[in-house]
């Protein structure tokens, strides 16, 4: 199909992810990062936009506690600390999913390890899905 498609009609869109930001605050004074700006992830779980929406919800909750502008920095820092664990886990799942999609056939050729990894993935899937789609965050 690609061979019969004119080269000008084919677009390349590279995808990138990175390790979670555990040791650096997402907030600096009265500025804070949300969504892909702070926790980019591969699209295979469909969680990029979901995590950004959760960020916005949690940020709104934290800012609702502010009664004076001097408290904004503390609220932004609290938002960052509360979100970093969940988003890091989701980033890890997305990265693992990408690795599995790319290297699945190769992984299955490794005796014992390949089938073990596949079984563990299948057994953990209900927990992973429950974690991703829980209303508590």
Steps between C-alpha positions, in 0.01 A plus 500: 500500500782743585677423174193610303452815709662821369793599723352846556191340659699306761570682826736398776395570859755386751379409848707553813469426866739543789560385853267641766599817686542359852757740640403829345192697593252575226440838663720807522359796690169575328561287190416131467524236228214266409435224247758411236717794607594306811405136436502416128412141419449273207140489370446124522300520827302808400603665826676823392185708489350313794797584720488864390131511595580349840777761540249777438254355748763460775642845426153649538457322833830635629437855381155493663677486838685827433372805686793734427741530207796415726352148533500429124855361495419254777185385324688446173767301685231288667345430160840389370566267795154344481513431126858379451450141623189423294627662181837326538330161526283573195808620308674176591204292378492694173874453449475129579211470254711663229790270571269199484351611169842549345683200648221246564613245240860526617394464865303183426812332356676510840438163670322519837530880525270575203210278611547610863483867402190440288326315785587772752370766261172314457458443875573862586272651235184517719696691767658730241163581342340559840787736588472692172127548516440559870323821600741543794815681401 
